[in-house]
Amino acid sequence: MQHPNSVALLSAIYAFTLAAAGGVPRGVGPEFVSHYEGKEEFSCITNAAIKLSLDRINDNTCDCPDGSDEPGTAACANIDPLSPEQPLAGSLSGTTNTTNALPGFWCANKGHIGMYVPFLYVNDGVCDYELCCDGSEEYAGVGGIKCENKCAEIGKEYRRLEDEKKKAMQNAAKKRAAMVNEAKDLRQKVENKVADLNKEIAALEAKKEDLAQKHREAEQQDKGKVVRGGDENGGGKLGVLTGLAKTRINELRDALDNVVSQRDVLKERVGELEELLTKFKTEYNPNFNDEGVKAAIRSFEDYSARQAAAVDEVIPDEDILSVLKEDSESNGINWSEFAEGEGSDTDILYNFEAYLPTSIRSFVHGTLDSIRVWAITNGMLADNSTPGKESTLVRAAREALDAANRDLTDKQTSLSVEQADLNTDYGPDDIFRALKGKCVSLEAGEYTYEQCWLDRTKQKSKKGHGQSTMGNFKRIDREMADEEDRIDGKSLGKGERIVLRYEDGQQCWNGPQRRTDVWLGCAETEELWRLWAYAEPPFAMPQHTDIATRAFIVSLKAPCCGKSSAEVAYLLGQSIRQVDRIYARAIKNGFDPNSLPLNLRDDHLRDAPRSGRPKKATEGADKVQEADKVQDEGTQGEGL
């Protein structure tokens, strides 16, 4: 009976012999072929002093410290770069090189794209078609597994998706160019408005100075008057007489109004009586011998004859109505002229210029005004103006100046707003200027999440329970993204990305204010992709748009509201319970949940080296999905 170890060794040698027939051992990638091809003996890649016979390559025993002698097996899968160096008896360095020289098992994937599979996946009884579509990593048939070569169909589908993605990116680039042009036009409009406002402000400032000068002149002219109106009650005999006359005229106007009303009533009654008597005269029976009736008819005929012969001078109603109108500057008496009369009875005595010849009156008047204003300004003469009272001229000048000041203030405020808009960062090529105020939304569970460009982010209840502000726009930042590409293209990828910061949102109950981070990437149309909610930042709702040819992700920072890491919902494609299982599996296998990538998938659980490999993450997925079907539709993410 042959020893089992011998059988395993013979199988490994046989596998190597088959691979060596082509000149390269199984699992060696193109960039490492030179280390294996055409060699009589093999030297470890990172330690050439260690030489091995060719039959020790892929013999399922880790002989090289860097694992380079096992490119086609999982023997060196547990070499960990984080492990401390250990003495290696008989080695030249005396220590173990704990870094694997090879990136993994090479799958050629003819018809698709060749790539490396982690050594831990080799011959583990699971077909890893997402990495090794030709099934070559399961060459040993562990557990009777046989992985068919699916590279033809997978490659075809991949190329189809890539072609669609390429076309979408081309369309996105065209839309972006159109948006850039729109943004330029919008900026030009703002610049034109700023230029117009500057011109209007310059004109208003000149107008303001002119009106201010007129106001000062009116005030000085008012101060220079020796004769001016009385106090606020119309002091002086002229003022008293004016007040009495105004009162009397108002009384007469009221009386006239009453008389006109009575006249109209009497005219209506007379008309009715005349109509009645006329009808009586026409219809009475002349054969009826009633002397009283005949006398009444004759009297009415005499009355009618007198009315026809009489010529009355009737006052037109228009004249009466004009008298009944209130007095104003355009109708009747302008009482303000008398209220702001030329002075009190005593002041009139000092207006001696009225007795001067006309030829020198103007000169004397101007000189006296200047002297009087100078004397009042320097405190040598008392100002006899009435506090709180100003002439019509001064009031008109002041009101015009106030109106000019208001117009100037409004224009300056508008200029500040437009100038601030020009100085605002609208991203590359000012592109966000074309999107400002527009919104995109995503329905997730019981809520609708809305992101309005450069405005705010909101969470709206579908059941009419109101809405919460998740953040108000503050600034545009740049950050480095490190996310694996997705088949559907909904990924940030790797590199610098634009991030919009929304802060100072609604206060969480017994916690801080909500905030939102918006990561920008590429797609043909604007839409939100996904939504995540964490107990600690970030809270994310990915979205793609044609902005800057990148994908779009919104990361809502919500370090509050009682979220647990298991409540992170990858809402497009996975349920809350699926995410809960993924997180539980991640924690069980030593992952830090806060360091997991945003586009969380089961295969991420295999990315970090650890002792042993758990069952394939997809194993039992059908059972998980069956359990999820019961609760998925009724299980919704909690509001933030």
Buried (B, 14 or more C-beta within 10 A) or exposed (E): EEEEEEEEBEEBBEBBEEBBEEEBBBBBBEEBBEBBEEEEEBBBBBBEEBBBEBBBBBBBEBBBBBBBBBBBBBBBBBBBEEEEEEEBEEBEEEEBBBBBBBBBBBBBBBBBBBBBBBBBBBBBBBBBBEBBBBBBBBBBEEEEBEBEBBBEEBBEEBEEEEEEBEEBBEBBBEBBEEBBEBBBEBBEEBEEBBEBBEEBBEEBBEBBEEBBEBBEEBBBBBBBBBBBBBEEEBBBEBBEEBBEEBEEBEEEBEEEEEEBEEEEEEEEEEEEEBEEBEEEBEEBEEEEEEEEBEEBBEEBEEEBEEEEEEEEEEEEEEEBEEBEEEBEEEEBBEBBEBBBBBBBEEBBEEBEBEEEEEEEEEEEBEEBBEEBBEBBEEEEBEEBBEEEBBBBBBBBBBEBBEEBBEBBEEBBEBBEEBBEBEEBEBBBBBBBBBBBEEBBBBEBBBBBBBBBBBBBBBBBEEEEEEBBBBBBBBEBEEEEBEBBBBEEBBBBBEEEBBBBBBBBBBEBEEEEBBBBBBBBBBBBEBBBBBBBBBBEBBBBBBBBBBBBBBBBBBBBBBBBBEBEBBBBBBBBEBBBBBBBBBBEBBEEBEBEBEEBEBBBBBBBBBEBBBEEBEEBBBEEBEEBEEBBEEEBEEBBBBBB
